[in-house]
Amino acid sequence: MFVISKLVWIFAQPLSLAFFLVFLALLAGLLRWRILSVLGAAAGALILFVTLYTTAGNLMMQGLEQRFARPAADPQNLQCMIVLGGAFENEVNTARHGIEFNAAADRFVEALRLAQKFPQSRILVSGGDGSLSGIYEGDAAASERFFPLFGVGKDRLIEERQSRTTFENAVNTKEFLASQGLSNCLLITSGFHMPRSVGIFRKLGIDIVPWPTDYRTDGEVRPGLDFTQPNLNAQNMATAIREWYGLAGYYLAGRTSELYPR
């Protein structure tokens, strides 16, 4: 399932679809299949235009982010927090032995803030190497270098280093929580990733408090054209579509009880 999902995404993301449609159009043109050539070129161009120059991706991202509202105030007491991996540049960190973050860094920034405010809390970082090669260190390993730099001792960390997917995050986390006698932890992950994460944790009977972070939209996106930031538009479109693939796939596989948890 893991390998299949990776391969499907390689070919199913918007820019890949656009490329294959253009390739199909060229091939159909060489074979003088005029209608198929025109349809392929038009479909590829449409995907590119919507992805690069409209707010469609940002709207999809905004919908995911608004599904679970973040509490207005910090909890009065905090026993534990679960931080889902996906925030470190694992290839770079493996090679350079550093602490390089990607756009999801706020997952760990927020965890650090809460860890300093609640010095009694434990931090379970769930994240192994999610690459096809499996040769890189994961977020859990990198977190062992990150948190102590800011005064959070390693004795407070629980490192789950085997998971490669969100489903494996939840399954392995459940075992760690049981072994440590922890429950009702904050679940810290990106806002767009929260619906799928909550759906899986609920299905497994893990009591968590959703704590979304790493927002990619301002919450006020409207349908329209946007020629100012095509790279960001494409990135948000790809991220949102990938998340919807995950929501649909996990629901069909019985790993969540709801298609769109709230």
C-alpha positions as CSV (number, residue, x, y, z in Angstrom):
1,M,0.0,0.0,0.0
2,F,2.8,2.4,0.9
3,V,4.7,1.9,-2.4
4,I,1.4,2.0,-4.4
5,S,0.4,5.3,-2.8
6,K,3.8,6.8,-3.6
7,L,3.7,5.7,-7.3
8,V,0.1,6.9,-7.7
9,W,1.0,10.3,-6.5
10,I,3.9,10.6,-8.9
11,F,1.6,10.3,-11.8
12,A,-1.6,11.8,-10.4
13,Q,-0.5,15.2,-9.2
14,P,-1.7,18.2,-11.2
15,L,1.6,19.1,-13.1
16,S,2.2,15.4,-13.9
17,L,-1.3,15.0,-15.3
18,A,-0.8,18.1,-17.4
19,F,2.5,16.8,-18.7
20,F,1.0,13.4,-19.6
21,L,-1.9,15.0,-21.4
22,V,0.4,17.2,-23.4
23,F,2.5,14.1,-24.3
24,L,-0.7,12.3,-25.3
25,A,-1.7,15.2,-27.4
26,L,1.7,15.2,-29.2
27,L,1.5,11.5,-29.7
28,A,-2.1,11.7,-31.1
29,G,-0.9,14.5,-33.4
30,L,1.8,12.3,-34.8
31,L,-0.7,9.6,-35.4
32,R,-3.1,12.1,-37.0
33,W,-5.8,11.6,-34.3
34,R,-6.8,15.2,-34.5
35,I,-9.7,15.2,-32.0
36,L,-7.8,13.3,-29.4
37,S,-4.8,15.6,-29.9
38,V,-6.9,18.7,-29.4
39,L,-8.7,17.3,-26.4
40,G,-5.4,16.3,-24.7
41,A,-3.8,19.6,-25.3
42,A,-6.9,21.5,-24.1
43,A,-7.2,19.4,-21.0
44,G,-3.5,19.8,-20.2
45,A,-3.7,23.6,-20.7
46,L,-6.8,23.8,-18.5
47,I,-5.1,21.9,-15.7
48,L,-2.1,24.2,-15.9
49,F,-4.2,27.4,-16.0
50,V,-6.3,26.4,-13.0
51,T,-3.3,25.2,-11.0
52,L,-1.1,28.2,-11.7
53,Y,-3.3,31.1,-12.2
54,T,-6.5,30.7,-10.1
55,T,-7.2,30.5,-6.3
56,A,-8.6,26.9,-6.7
57,G,-5.8,25.3,-4.8
58,N,-5.9,27.9,-2.0
59,L,-9.6,27.4,-1.7
60,M,-9.2,23.7,-1.3
61,M,-6.4,24.2,1.2
62,Q,-8.5,26.7,3.1
63,G,-11.4,24.3,3.4
64,L,-9.1,21.6,4.9
65,E,-7.6,24.1,7.3
66,Q,-11.0,25.4,8.6
67,R,-12.3,21.9,9.3
68,F,-10.9,21.9,12.8
69,A,-10.6,25.2,14.7
70,R,-7.7,25.7,17.0
71,P,-8.7,26.3,20.6
72,A,-8.7,30.0,21.5
73,A,-6.5,29.5,24.6
74,D,-3.8,27.0,25.7
75,P,-4.9,24.2,28.0
76,Q,-4.7,24.7,31.7
77,N,-2.6,21.6,32.1
78,L,-0.8,19.5,29.5
79,Q,0.3,15.9,30.0
80,C,1.4,15.1,26.5
81,M,1.5,16.1,22.9
82,I,1.8,14.1,19.7
83,V,3.7,15.8,16.9
84,L,3.3,14.2,13.5
85,G,6.4,14.2,11.3
86,G,6.8,15.9,7.9
87,A,8.5,19.1,9.0
88,F,12.2,18.3,8.5
89,E,14.2,18.1,5.3
90,N,15.3,14.6,6.0
91,E,17.5,14.1,3.0
92,V,19.5,17.2,3.8
93,N,19.6,16.4,7.5
94,T,20.9,12.9,6.9
95,A,23.7,14.2,4.7
96,R,24.6,17.3,6.8
97,H,23.6,16.1,10.3
98,G,21.8,19.4,10.8
99,I,18.3,20.7,11.6
100,E,16.8,21.9,8.4
101,F,13.0,22.5,8.3
102,N,10.5,22.7,5.4
103,A,7.3,24.7,5.2
104,A,5.7,22.6,8.0
105,A,8.2,23.7,10.6
106,D,5.5,25.3,12.7
107,R,4.5,21.8,13.9
108,F,7.8,21.7,15.9
109,V,7.9,25.5,16.7
110,E,4.4,25.1,18.3
111,A,5.5,21.9,20.1
112,L,8.5,23.7,21.5
113,R,6.4,26.6,22.7
114,L,4.1,24.3,24.6
115,A,6.9,22.2,25.9
116,Q,8.5,25.3,27.5
117,K,5.2,26.5,28.9
118,F,4.4,23.1,30.3
119,P,7.7,21.6,31.6
120,Q,5.9,18.5,32.9
121,S,4.6,17.5,29.5
122,R,5.9,14.6,27.4
123,I,6.5,14.9,23.6
124,L,5.8,12.0,21.3
125,V,7.3,12.6,17.9
126,S,6.0,10.2,15.3
127,G,7.9,10.1,12.0
128,G,10.3,7.8,10.2
129,D,11.6,7.9,6.7
130,G,8.7,8.3,4.3
131,S,10.7,8.1,1.2
132,L,10.7,5.1,-1.2
133,S,14.3,4.4,-0.6
134,G,14.1,4.3,3.2
135,I,17.7,5.4,3.6
136,Y,17.1,8.7,5.4
137,E,16.6,9.6,9.0
138,G,13.1,10.7,10.0
139,D,11.6,13.5,12.0
140,A,11.8,11.6,15.3
141,A,15.5,11.2,14.9
142,A,16.0,14.9,14.0
143,S,13.9,16.0,16.9
144,E,16.4,14.4,19.3
145,R,18.8,17.1,18.2
146,F,16.3,20.0,17.9
147,F,14.5,20.1,21.3
148,P,17.6,19.9,23.6
149,L,19.0,23.0,21.9
150,F,16.1,24.9,23.6
151,G,16.3,23.3,27.0
152,V,13.8,20.5,26.5
153,G,15.5,17.4,27.8
154,K,15.7,14.1,25.9
155,D,14.0,12.4,28.8
156,R,10.8,14.2,27.9
157,L,10.9,12.9,24.3
158,I,9.2,9.7,23.0
159,E,10.5,8.9,19.6
160,E,8.5,6.8,17.2
161,R,10.9,6.2,14.3
162,Q,9.2,3.5,12.2
163,S,6.1,5.2,10.6
164,R,6.1,6.2,7.0
165,T,2.5,7.3,6.6
166,T,-0.2,9.0,8.6
167,F,-1.9,5.6,9.3
168,E,1.3,4.2,10.6
169,N,1.8,7.3,12.7
170,A,-1.5,6.6,14.5
171,V,-1.0,2.8,14.8
172,N,2.5,3.1,16.2
173,T,1.5,6.1,18.4
174,K,-1.2,4.0,20.0
175,E,1.3,1.4,21.2
176,F,3.7,4.1,22.6
177,L,0.9,5.9,24.5
178,A,-0.3,2.6,26.0
179,S,3.2,1.7,27.1
180,Q,3.8,5.1,28.7
181,G,0.4,5.4,30.3
182,L,-0.5,8.6,28.4
183,S,-3.9,9.7,27.1
184,N,-5.8,12.7,25.9
185,C,-2.8,14.3,24.3
186,L,-2.7,17.3,21.9
187,L,-2.4,16.2,18.3
188,I,-0.1,18.7,16.6
189,T,0.0,18.7,12.8
190,S,-0.6,21.1,9.9
191,G,-4.1,22.5,9.6
192,F,-4.7,20.9,6.1
193,H,-3.5,17.5,7.5
194,M,-5.8,17.5,10.6
195,P,-9.0,16.1,9.1
196,R,-7.3,12.9,7.9
197,S,-5.2,12.6,11.0
198,V,-8.2,13.0,13.3
199,G,-10.2,10.5,11.3
200,I,-7.5,7.8,11.7
201,F,-6.9,8.5,15.4
202,R,-10.7,8.3,16.0
203,K,-11.0,5.1,14.1
204,L,-8.3,3.5,16.3
205,G,-9.9,4.8,19.5
206,I,-7.1,7.2,20.5
207,D,-8.3,10.1,22.5
208,I,-6.7,13.3,21.2
209,V,-7.3,17.1,21.2
210,P,-6.8,18.5,17.7
211,W,-4.2,21.3,17.8
212,P,-3.8,22.5,14.2
213,T,-0.8,24.7,13.1
214,D,1.1,25.5,10.0
215,Y,-1.6,27.4,8.2
216,R,-1.1,28.1,4.5
217,T,-4.0,30.4,3.9
218,D,-5.4,33.5,5.6
219,G,-8.9,32.1,5.8
220,E,-10.3,34.8,3.5
221,V,-9.6,33.3,0.1
222,R,-12.3,33.8,-2.6
223,P,-12.7,32.2,-6.0
224,G,-10.9,34.1,-8.7
225,L,-7.8,34.6,-10.8
226,D,-4.3,35.0,-9.3
227,F,-1.4,35.8,-11.6
228,T,0.9,37.0,-8.8
229,Q,2.2,33.7,-7.3
230,P,1.9,30.7,-9.7
231,N,4.5,28.7,-7.8
232,L,2.6,29.0,-4.5
233,N,-0.7,28.4,-6.2
234,A,0.7,25.2,-7.7
235,Q,2.2,24.0,-4.4
236,N,-1.1,24.6,-2.5
237,M,-3.1,22.9,-5.2
238,A,-0.8,19.8,-5.1
239,T,-0.8,19.6,-1.3
240,A,-4.6,19.9,-1.1
241,I,-5.2,17.4,-3.8
242,R,-2.8,15.0,-2.2
243,E,-4.7,15.3,1.1
244,W,-8.0,14.6,-0.7
245,Y,-6.5,11.5,-2.3
246,G,-5.5,10.4,1.2
247,L,-8.9,11.2,2.7
248,A,-10.7,9.2,-0.1
249,G,-8.2,6.3,0.0
250,Y,-8.2,5.9,3.7
251,Y,-12.0,6.0,3.8
252,L,-12.4,3.4,1.1
253,A,-9.8,1.2,2.8
254,G,-11.8,1.4,6.1
255,R,-9.0,3.3,7.9
256,T,-11.4,6.2,8.8
257,S,-15.1,6.1,9.5
258,E,-15.8,9.4,7.7
259,L,-14.8,10.7,4.3
260,Y,-14.3,14.2,5.6
261,P,-14.0,14.2,9.5
262,R,-14.9,17.3,11.4
